[in-house]
């Protein structure tokens, strides 16, 4: 496994946050600001990768929001 600095981790997290928001916007047009703000508070790369997959497969923006809220309470 390659060593990553904290700056690299933050960069990967920020990029993943951006991709998730972009996917949700493409799929559902209107993404609530509160949802994006919650998303932007997450820096766990593993969790963000799970949410990225959920953004692609979820049936609705509210379903994604529920998943995000659930993850937020678990952290």
C-alpha positions in Angstrom: 0.0 0.0 0.0 1.3 3.4 -0.9 1.8 6.0 1.8 -0.5 9.1 1.4 0.1 12.4 3.2 -2.8 14.1 4.9 -2.8 16.7 2.2 -3.2 14.0 -0.5 -6.1 12.4 1.6 -7.8 15.8 1.8 -7.4 16.3 -2.0 -8.9 12.9 -2.7 -11.8 13.5 -0.3 -12.5 16.9 -1.9 -12.4 15.5 -5.4 -14.7 12.6 -4.4 -17.2 15.0 -2.7 -17.2 17.0 -6.0 -17.9 13.9 -8.1 -20.7 12.8 -5.9 -22.4 16.2 -6.0 -21.9 16.3 -9.8 -23.4 12.8 -10.3 -26.4 13.7 -8.1 -26.9 16.9 -10.1 -26.8 15.1 -13.4 -29.2 12.4 -12.3 -31.7 14.5 -10.2 -31.1 18.1 -11.3 -31.9 19.8 -8.0 -29.6 18.8 -5.1 -30.4 20.4 -1.8 -27.7 22.7 -0.5 -27.9 21.1 3.0 -27.1 17.7 1.4 -24.0 19.1 -0.4 -22.9 20.8 2.8 -23.2 17.6 4.8 -21.3 15.7 2.1 -18.5 18.3 2.2 -18.0 17.7 5.9 -16.9 14.1 5.2 -13.3 13.2 4.7 -13.3 9.4 5.2 -12.3 8.2 1.8 -13.7 4.7 2.3 -17.1 6.2 3.2 -17.0 8.7 0.4 -16.3 5.8 -2.1 -19.4 4.0 -0.7 -21.5 7.2 -1.1 -20.1 7.6 -4.7 -21.4 4.2 -5.5 -24.7 5.0 -3.8 -25.0 8.3 -5.9 -24.8 6.2 -9.1 -27.3 3.5 -7.9 -29.8 5.3 -5.7 -33.4 5.7 -6.9 -33.9 9.2 -5.6 -32.2 12.2 -4.0 -34.2 11.6 -0.8 -33.0 8.0 -0.7 -29.4 9.3 -1.0 -30.1 11.9 1.7 -31.3 9.2 4.0 -28.1 7.2 3.4 -26.0 10.3 4.0 -27.9 11.1 7.3 -27.4 7.5 8.4 -23.7 7.6 7.7 -23.5 11.0 9.5 -25.0 9.6 12.7 -22.5 6.6 12.5 -19.4 8.8 12.4 
